[in-house]
């Protein structure tokens, strides 16, 4: 079984962050390794607080894992600041040079809690170290410093591939767009019968990471990750869904 690692916050509800990532990895038949970047106080509908884990502590957790296990892909979720992300990536690459990183840049909780107000200049040193960035529209604006998400995603795609999520896009609602090497590929919504879910962005980025670790190329991995997330969204009407084992790495609408 391939390995994948998550660096993410501990959400006690299990719907987002580290626990959701590990559930997703295992549904993709991967061995999921987890490193805690933050201790959160939250439910699936309310965010009450966070205690950040330092860069040194994150590195101390992660180094033994990349030293012992063949980890080629790592998903990153909430971290206290971009400078912490850069420090962690550098430390892990020093031990495992080929490791690839997928960053889900969670800047605020769905309940409204703001994690940090890092400006676009703080992200400049992080982007070239990433294989994929998965911002929503507002995150693309904040990270790029540009006035709209599409323009921001295109600009950041000069440094790494960017999957602009469609949840908050004013012109293409529900459409995810992969900006990569001066090209743009749209992924339309699978269907319109999905239920809102706490942590859906975490699940999407983790599913794409799992697809990459399973051997899919980037565009196919984004498509498979979107389909997996759709199945998660329709798995139940509650805010936390169920992770069904991934059966096929092809684009299809589930029964």
MARDREN-825351 format. One record per atom (N, C-alpha, C): x negated, y negated, z negated; residue in three letters. Coordinates in steps of 0.02 Angstrom, whole numbers, plus 32768, in hexadecimal, padded with zeros to 4 digits. Last residue first. Example, Ala and Ser with C-alpha at 12.3 -4.5 7.8 and 13.67 -1.06 7.14 Angstrom:
BEGIN
7D7E80707E9ESER/7D5480357E9BSER/7D7B7FFE7E76SER/7D6C811C7E7AALA/7D9980E17E7AALA/7D6C80A57E7AALA/
END
This chain:
BEGIN
84B57EE08193UNK/84FC7EF38191UNK/85207ED08159UNK/84467E5B81C5UNK/84597E95819EUNK/84A47EA281A0UNK/84057E358261UNK/84367E1F822FUNK/844C7E5C8208UNK/83567E3D8282UNK/83997E57828AUNK/83C57E3B8253UNK/82B67E4682B5UNK/82EA7E1582A8UNK/832E7E3682B5UNK/82507EBD825CUNK/826B7EA1829AUNK/82A47E728287UNK/82167F1B8204UNK/81F67EDB820FUNK/820E7EBF8252UNK/82867F6F8197UNK/826C7F6681DBUNK/824E7F2081E0UNK/829D7F73810CUNK/829D7FB08134UNK/827C7FA88178UNK/82817F3E8069UNK/827A7F2D80B0UNK/82737F6C80D8UNK/82F37F587FE5UNK/82B57F6B8007UNK/82B77F598051UNK/83437EC57FA3UNK/83497F087FC1UNK/83097F197FE5UNK/83597E6B7F1BUNK/83247E767F4DUNK/83297EBE7F66UNK/83E17E007EF7UNK/83C17E427EF2UNK/83907E4A7F2BUNK/83EB7D597EABUNK/84017D917ED5UNK/83DA7DD17EC7UNK/842E7CDB7E4AUNK/83F57D097E51UNK/840E7D477E75UNK/84AA7C9F7E52UNK/846F7C767E62UNK/842F7C9F7E66UNK/85237D0F7EA2UNK/85047CED7E69UNK/84C67CC77E80UNK/85527D5B7F0BUNK/85677D157F07UNK/85477CEE7ECEUNK/84D27DBD7F5CUNK/85037DB37F27UNK/85197D6B7F27UNK/848D7DC37FD3UNK/848F7DFF7FAAUNK/84C17DFA7F71UNK/84777D5A8025UNK/84BA7D788029UNK/84C17DB47FFBUNK/83F27D3B8008UNK/84267D097FFCUNK/846C7D287FFCUNK/83AE7DAD8035UNK/83AE7D9C7FEEUNK/83E77D6C7FDEUNK/83C07DA080BCUNK/83DD7DDA809BUNK/83DF7DD0804FUNK/83777D2980CFUNK/83BF7D2B80DCUNK/83DF7D6680B8UNK/82F77D5880B2UNK/83167D278085UNK/83617D248090UNK/82E17DAA8120UNK/82E27DC780DDUNK/83067D9880ACUNK/82E17D498185UNK/83157D7C8184UNK/831A7D9D8140UNK/826F7D008161UNK/82B07CDE8163UNK/82E87D118161UNK/820C7D638171UNK/82187D458130UNK/825B7D22812CUNK/82127D7881FBUNK/82257DAF81CDUNK/82337D958187UNK/81E57CFA8227UNK/82267D12823AUNK/823E7D49820BUNK/81657CF981EEUNK/81957CC581DCUNK/81DC7CDB81EDUNK/812D7D678230UNK/81337D6881E7UNK/81657D3481D0UNK/812A7D3C82B4UNK/81557D7482A2UNK/81607D788257UNK/80CA7CD582A3UNK/810D7CC682BBUNK/813E7CFD82A9UNK/80567D218272UNK/80767CEA824DUNK/80BD7CDD8264UNK/80607DD7827DUNK/80447D95828EUNK/80707D5E8272UNK/80647E5381FCUNK/80877E2D822FUNK/80627DEC823EUNK/80297E9A8193UNK/800B7E9E81D4UNK/802E7E77820BUNK/804E7E8C8112UNK/80637ECB8132UNK/804A7ED0817AUNK/80297E0D80F6UNK/80017E4280D8UNK/80127E8680F6UNK/80927DCD813BUNK/804D7DC58152UNK/80217DFD8136UNK/80FC7DF580E9UNK/80FB7E09812FUNK/80B57E03814DUNK/80DA7DB78071UNK/80DD7E008074UNK/80DA7E1980BCUNK/80E57D318098UNK/80A47D4B8081UNK/80A37D978085UNK/816F7D3180B2UNK/813F7D2480E8UNK/80FA7D3E80D6UNK/819C7D4A8030UNK/81AB7D798065UNK/817D7D7080A1UNK/81707CD77FEFUNK/81567D187FDAUNK/81627D4C800FUNK/81BC7C758030UNK/81737C738036UNK/81547CB58021UNK/82407CA4800BUNK/822B7C9D8050UNK/81DF7C9E8057UNK/823D7C9E7F7EUNK/82487CDE7FA0UNK/82307CDA7FE8UNK/822F7C157F6AUNK/81FC7C447F51UNK/82007C867F76UNK/82A77BE97F9FUNK/82697BD57FBFUNK/822F7C017FA9UNK/83047C1E7F45UNK/83037C377F8AUNK/82C37C247FAEUNK/83197BFA7EC0UNK/82DA7C197ED3UNK/82D67C337F1AUNK/83C47C157EB8UNK/838B7BFA7E93UNK/834C7C1F7EAAUNK/84287C0D7F49UNK/84027C357F1AUNK/83CB7C0B7EF9UNK/84C67C0A7F9BUNK/848C7BE67F7FUNK/846A7C127F4BUNK/84EE7C8C8011UNK/84FD7C6A7FD1UNK/84BF7C447FBBUNK/85167C8F80C1UNK/84E87C988089UNK/85007C72804BUNK/85547C8F813CUNK/857A7CA88103UNK/854E7CB280C5UNK/851F7C7081B7UNK/85347C38818CUNK/85577C4E814CUNK/84847CB981F3UNK/84CD7CB581EFUNK/84DF7C7F81BDUNK/84017C93820EUNK/84197CD48222UNK/84657CD58225UNK/83CE7BF68252UNK/83ED7C1C821CUNK/84087C5E8236UNK/833B7BFD82BEUNK/837F7BE882AFUNK/839B7C108274UNK/82A27BC582C5UNK/82C47C0282ADUNK/83097BEC8296UNK/82377B7F8341UNK/82717B7A8316UNK/828B7BC08303UNK/81927B4F834FUNK/81C17B86835AUNK/81F97B818328UNK/811C7AED839EUNK/81527AED836DUNK/81837B24837FUNK/806A7ACE83ACUNK/80A97AEB83C3UNK/80DC7AE7838BUNK/7FEF7AA8837BUNK/80107A7B83ABUNK/804F7A9A83C9UNK/7FDA7B108319UNK/7FAF7B078353UNK/7FD37AE1838BUNK/807B7B0F82DEUNK/803C7B3482DDUNK/80177B2A831EUNK/810B7B048285UNK/80DB7ADB82ABUNK/80977AFB82A4UNK/81A27B508280UNK/815B7B5E8276UNK/81327B3182A3UNK/82377B228235UNK/820B7B18826EUNK/81C37B24825BUNK/82DB7B57820DUNK/82957B5481F9UNK/826B7B4C8238UNK/83787B1381FEUNK/83467B2A822EUNK/83017B218210UNK/83CF7AD781A5UNK/83CA7B1F81A5UNK/83967B3C81D4UNK/83E77A48820AUNK/83F67A6B81CCUNK/83F37AB681D3UNK/839979E28257UNK/839D7A2A8266UNK/83AC7A518226UNK/83A479628222UNK/83B2796C8269UNK/83B979B6827DUNK/8386796A8198UNK/83C2794581AFUNK/83D5795481F7UNK/835A79F28136UNK/834B79CE8174UNK/838979AB818EUNK/835A7A4280C8UNK/836979FB80BDUNK/835D79D280FDUNK/83417AC680F7UNK/83757AB980C6UNK/83897A7180BDUNK/82DE7AEF814EUNK/83177ACB8169UNK/834B7AB68136UNK/822B7ADA813EUNK/826A7AFC812EUNK/82A67ACF813FUNK/81A67AE481A3UNK/81D37AB28186UNK/82177AD3817DUNK/81147B2D8195UNK/81597B4281A0UNK/81867B10817CUNK/807A7B0D81DAUNK/80AE7AF281ADUNK/80F17B0D81C3UNK/7FCC7B3681DCUNK/800F7B4281F6UNK/80427B2A81C2UNK/7F5D7AAB81C1UNK/7F727AF081B4UNK/7FB77AF881D3UNK/7F3A7A3381FFUNK/7F0C7A5081CFUNK/7F1D7A9981BEUNK/7F9E7A09824EUNK/7F5A7A02826AUNK/7F267A22823CUNK/800E7A0F8202UNK/7FFE7A4A822AUNK/7FBC7A448250UNK/8020799181D1UNK/7FFE79C181A6UNK/7FEA7A0081CCUNK/8067795B823FUNK/80267940822BUNK/7FFF79728201UNK/80DC79A8823EUNK/80B079A98279UNK/806A79908267UNK/8111798281C1UNK/80FD79C881CDUNK/80CE79CD8208UNK/812A78F881D8UNK/80FB790E81A5UNK/80E3795481B0UNK/818B78FF823CUNK/814C78DE824AUNK/811778F38218UNK/81EE794281F0UNK/81D4795F822EUNK/81907941823FUNK/820878EB8182UNK/81EB792C8178UNK/81CE794B81B6UNK/81D4783D818AUNK/820678728192UNK/81E278B68192UNK/816B77E38168UNK/81B177D28158UNK/81E478098163UNK/80DD7829810CUNK/80FD780F8149UNK/8149780A813EUNK/809A786A80A9UNK/809E782180A5UNK/80BD780180E2UNK/809278F3809FUNK/807178D380D8UNK/806C788780D1UNK/80D97913802CUNK/8094792B8034UNK/806E7908806BUNK/815778D6803EUNK/812D78C48004UNK/80E478D8800FUNK/8185791480B4UNK/817E78CC80B1UNK/814E78B98079UNK/81867999808CUNK/815C798680C4UNK/8151793A80C6UNK/81E779938028UNK/81A179A28015UNK/8171798F804DUNK/8259797B8074UNK/824279488044UNK/81FA7954802FUNK/825F79F580C0UNK/825B79B480E0UNK/823E797F80B1UNK/81F37A718072UNK/82337A5A808CUNK/822A7A1380A7UNK/815B7AC980A4UNK/81807A938082UNK/81C87A8D809CUNK/80F07B3680A8UNK/81387B3E80B3UNK/81607B07808FUNK/80597B5880FEUNK/807B7B2D80CEUNK/80C67B3080DDUNK/7FDB7BD0811AUNK/801E7BB98127UNK/80377B8E80EDUNK/7F557BD780FCUNK/7F6C7BF78139UNK/7FB07BDD814CUNK/7EF07B5280B7UNK/7F2D7B7B80BAUNK/7F367B9D80FDUNK/7E8C7AF880B3UNK/7E7E7B398094UNK/7EB97B69809BUNK/7EB87A7F80E5UNK/7E8D7AA88110UNK/7E7E7AED80F3UNK/7F0A7A508072UNK/7F277A6980B0UNK/7EF87A9380DAUNK/7EBC7A18800BUNK/7ED97A5A8003UNK/7EED7A788046UNK/7E9579978021UNK/7E5F79C9801AUNK/7E7A7A108015UNK/7F1179548027UNK/7EE579578062UNK/7EB0798D805DUNK/7F5E79417FBAUNK/7F6779807FDDUNK/7F3479898015UNK/7F4578C27F8CUNK/7F3078FA7F61UNK/7F34793D7F86UNK/7F8178717FEBUNK/7F3878747FE9UNK/7F1F78AF7FBFUNK/800978787FCCUNK/7FF0789E8005UNK/7FA378A38005UNK/801678897F17UNK/802078677F57UNK/7FFD788D7F8EUNK/806E78DE7E97UNK/803178D87EBEUNK/804078B77F02UNK/80C778E67E2CUNK/80D078B27E5FUNK/808F78A77E87UNK/811179807DF2UNK/80DB794E7DF4UNK/80E8791F7E2DUNK/819379B27DD7UNK/815879D27DBDUNK/811C79A47DBDUNK/822F797A7DA6UNK/81F5796A7DD0UNK/81B679877DB1UNK/82CC79C97DA5UNK/828F79BC7D7FUNK/825479B17DAFUNK/833D79EF7DEEUNK/832979A97DEDUNK/82E979997DC9UNK/835E7A717E05UNK/83867A4E7DD2UNK/83717A057DC9UNK/82FC7A997E5AUNK/833E7A8D7E77UNK/836C7A697E46UNK/82657A407E2CUNK/82947A787E25UNK/82D67A667E45UNK/81E77A007E9BUNK/821B79F67E69UNK/82487A347E67UNK/81847A357EEAUNK/817879F57ECAUNK/81AC79E37E95UNK/813B7ABE7F25UNK/81767AAC7EFDUNK/81677A6C7ED6UNK/80FE7AF17FABUNK/80EF7AB67F83UNK/812C7A9E7F5CUNK/80BF7B847FC4UNK/81037B6A7FBFUNK/80FF7B2E7F91UNK/803A7BBA8023UNK/804E7B8D7FEEUNK/80977B777FF7UNK/7FD97C42803DUNK/80187C268052UNK/80307BFB8018UNK/7F337C6D8066UNK/7F617C4F8036UNK/7F9E7C328059UNK/7EC27CF78073UNK/7EEC7CC48093UNK/7F227CAD8062UNK/7E1A7D2A805BUNK/7E5E7D278041UNK/7E847CEC805FUNK/7D957D39807FUNK/7DC97D3E80B2UNK/7E107D36809AUNK/7D417D32800DUNK/7D417CFC803FUNK/7D7C7CFE806FUNK/7D4C7D497F70UNK/7D6A7D6C7FA9UNK/7D747D3A7FE2UNK/7CFF7CF07F25UNK/7CFC7D387F17UNK/7D167D617F51UNK/7D1A7C767F5AUNK/7CD47C857F4BUNK/7CCA7CCF7F3EUNK/7DA37C747F5CUNK/7D807C7F7F9CUNK/7D367C8E7F91UNK/7DBD7C577ED7UNK/7DD07C987EF1UNK/7DAC7CA87F33UNK/7D8C7BD47ECDUNK/7D727C087EA1UNK/7D817C4D7EBDUNK/7DDA7B8F7F2CUNK/7D917B927F34UNK/7D747BCA7F0AUNK/7E5B7B9D7EF4UNK/7E4B7BBA7F35UNK/7E007BC27F3EUNK/7E4B7B527E7DUNK/7E597B9A7E7AUNK/7E477BBC7EBCUNK/7E347AD07EAEUNK/7E027AF07E83UNK/7E0C7B3C7E81UNK/7EAA7AB87EF4UNK/7E6B7AB87F18UNK/7E357ADC7EEFUNK/7F087ABC7E8AUNK/7F0C7AEC7EC1UNK/7EC97AF17EE5UNK/7EDE7A4D7E41UNK/7EDA7A8F7E22UNK/7EDD7AC57E58UNK/7EFD79E87E9AUNK/7EB779F37E89UNK/7EAD7A377E67UNK/7F8B79EB7E9DUNK/7F647A047ED6UNK/7F1A7A107EC6UNK/7FC97A267DFDUNK/7FB179EF7E28UNK/7F8C7A0D7E63UNK/80067A967DBEUNK/800A7A547D9FUNK/7FF87A1B7DCEUNK/806A7AF87E2BUNK/802B7AEE7E0AUNK/802A7AA57DF3UNK/80DD7B6B7E6FUNK/80D27B2D7E49UNK/808E7B2F7E25UNK/808B7BDC7EDCUNK/80C87BB67ECDUNK/80B87B787EA5UNK/80377C347F59UNK/80307C047F22UNK/80727BDF7F1AUNK/800A7CD77F8DUNK/803C7CA17F8EUNK/80327C757F50UNK/7F8B7D257FE5UNK/7FA07D0B7FA4UNK/7FD17CD37FAFUNK/7F3C7DB08030UNK/7F6D7D7A8035UNK/7F867D677FF0UNK/7EE27E138014UNK/7ED47DEA804EUNK/7F027DAD8053UNK/7E997E6E7F99UNK/7ECD7E3B7FA3UNK/7EBA7E0F7FDEUNK/7E6B7EF77F66UNK/7E627ED87FA8UNK/7E9A7EA87FB9UNK/7E357EE47EBAUNK/7E667EFA7EECUNK/7E5C7ED67F2EUNK/7DCD7EB07E6BUNK/7DDC7EF87E69UNK/7E087F0F7EA3UNK/7DC37E287E84UNK/7D867E4F7E81UNK/7D947E9A7E85UNK/7E447DFB7E79UNK/7E257DFA7EBCUNK/7DE37E1F7EBEUNK/7E527E127DEEUNK/7E7E7E337E1EUNK/7E5F7E347E63UNK/7DF57DC37DABUNK/7DF07E0D7DA6UNK/7E1B7E317DD9UNK/7E287D407DD6UNK/7DE87D5B7DECUNK/7DE37DA77DE4UNK/7EA27D1B7D97UNK/7EA17D327DDDUNK/7E617D557DF0UNK/7E8D7CF07D13UNK/7EBE7D257D21UNK/7EB27D457D66UNK/7E2F7C8C7D29UNK/7E1E7CC47CFDUNK/7E4E7CFF7D08UNK/7E7A7C327D76UNK/7E407C557D94UNK/7E2D7C927D6BUNK/7ED47C077D14UNK/7EEC7C277D51UNK/7EB57C507D71UNK/7E797BCC7CBAUNK/7EA17C067CA4UNK/7EBD7C2C7CE0UNK/7E457B637D06UNK/7E187B967CEBUNK/7E3E7BD57CD7UNK/7EBA7B187D1FUNK/7E977B387D56UNK/7E697B6F7D3DUNK/7F3A7B397CA0UNK/7F007B157CBCUNK/7EE17B3C7CF6UNK/7FE87B387CAAUNK/7FAD7B617C9FUNK/7F727B3E7CC2UNK/80647ACF7C61UNK/80377AE07C97UNK/7FFD7B0B7C80UNK/81057AE67C34UNK/80C27AE27C16UNK/80917AFB7C4AUNK/81A17A967C4BUNK/816B7ABE7C65UNK/812B7AB27C3DUNK/82587A927C3FUNK/82147A7C7C31UNK/81E07AAC7C4DUNK/82D97AAC7C6FUNK/82D17A887C30UNK/828A7A717C22UNK/834F7AC17CEAUNK/83077ABF7CDEUNK/82FB7A927CA2UNK/83D57B2B7D15UNK/83BE7AF37CECUNK/83737AF97CE1UNK/83FA7B9E7D57UNK/841D7B617D68UNK/84037B237D43UNK/83B87C0D7D2BUNK/83C07C077D73UNK/83E27BC57D88UNK/83527BB97CB0UNK/83817BEE7CC3UNK/83877BE97D0FUNK/82B57B957C5EUNK/82EA7B8A7C8FUNK/83187BC67C93UNK/821A7B667C43UNK/82567B717C1AUNK/82917B617C47UNK/81827BAE7C7FUNK/81BB7B827C85UNK/81F27B977C54UNK/80DB7BA97C8AUNK/810F7BC87C62UNK/814B7B997C62UNK/80737BBF7D19UNK/809B7B937CEEUNK/80CD7BBE7CC7UNK/802E7C1F7D5BUNK/80157BDA7D61UNK/803A7BA97D34UNK/7FFF7CC77D51UNK/802C7C937D38UNK/800B7C4E7D3CUNK/7FF47D3C7DD0UNK/7FCE7D0F7DA5UNK/7FFB7CD57D91UNK/800F7DE37E07UNK/80297DA27DF3UNK/7FFD7D7D7DC2UNK/801E7E4F7E91UNK/7FF57E397E59UNK/800A7DF27E48UNK/80757ED47EDBUNK/80757E8D7EC9UNK/804C7E7F7E8BUNK/80617F3A7F5CUNK/80507F377F14UNK/80477EED7F03UNK/80EE7F467FCBUNK/80AB7F2F7FBAUNK/80A07F377F6FUNK/816D7F587FFFUNK/81417F927FF5UNK/80F87F7D7FEEUNK/81C17EF07FFBUNK/819C7EF88039UNK/816A7F328035UNK/81E77EF57F78UNK/821A7F057FAAUNK/81FA7F107FEFUNK/81727EC57F40UNK/81827F0C7F38UNK/81B87F217F68UNK/817C7E3C7F64UNK/81437E667F7BUNK/81557EB07F77UNK/81F17E187F1DUNK/81EF7E167F66UNK/81B77E417F81UNK/81C87E277E98UNK/82017E4E7EB1UNK/82007E517EFEUNK/81637DC77E98UNK/81517E0D7E8FUNK/818A7E3A7EA7UNK/81B07D527EAAUNK/817D7D657EDAUNK/816C7DAF7ED5UNK/81FF7D507E37UNK/821F7D577E78UNK/81ED7D6C7EADUNK/819A7D3C7DD7UNK/81C27D797DD6UNK/81E57D857E19UNK/81657CBC7DFDUNK/813C7CF87DFBUNK/81667D387DFEUNK/81EF7C647E47UNK/81AB7C697E2DUNK/818E7CAE7E2FUNK/82997C997E1DUNK/82677C727E42UNK/82217C837E27UNK/82E77CEC7DCEUNK/82FE7CDA7E11UNK/82CB7CB77E3CUNK/82C67D087D4CUNK/82B47D397D7FUNK/82C87D277DC5UNK/82D57CB77CE1UNK/83127CD17CFFUNK/83047D067D34UNK/82557C8A7CBEUNK/82737CBF7C96UNK/82B37CDC7CB4UNK/81D77C737D2BUNK/821D7C5F7D23UNK/82417C967CFCUNK/81377C467D2FUNK/81617C7A7D12UNK/81A77C5D7D05UNK/80EE7C0D7DCAUNK/81087C037D87UNK/81347C3C7D70UNK/80657C5F7E22UNK/80A47C3B7E1DUNK/80BA7C357DD4UNK/80157CB37E93UNK/80027C847E5FUNK/803F7C567E57UNK/801A7D597EC8UNK/803F7D1B7EBFUNK/80207CF37E86UNK/7FD67DC87F42UNK/7FD27DA87F01UNK/7FFB7D677F01UNK/7FE07E6A7F88UNK/7FEB7E237F8FUNK/7FEC7E057F49UNK/7FA17EFD7FD9UNK/7FA97ED37F9EUNK/7FBA7E8C7FB3UNK/7FE47F91802BUNK/7FBF7F528029UNK/7FCC7F2C7FE8UNK/7FD6803C8000UNK/800080008000UNK/7FD57FC28000UNK/
END
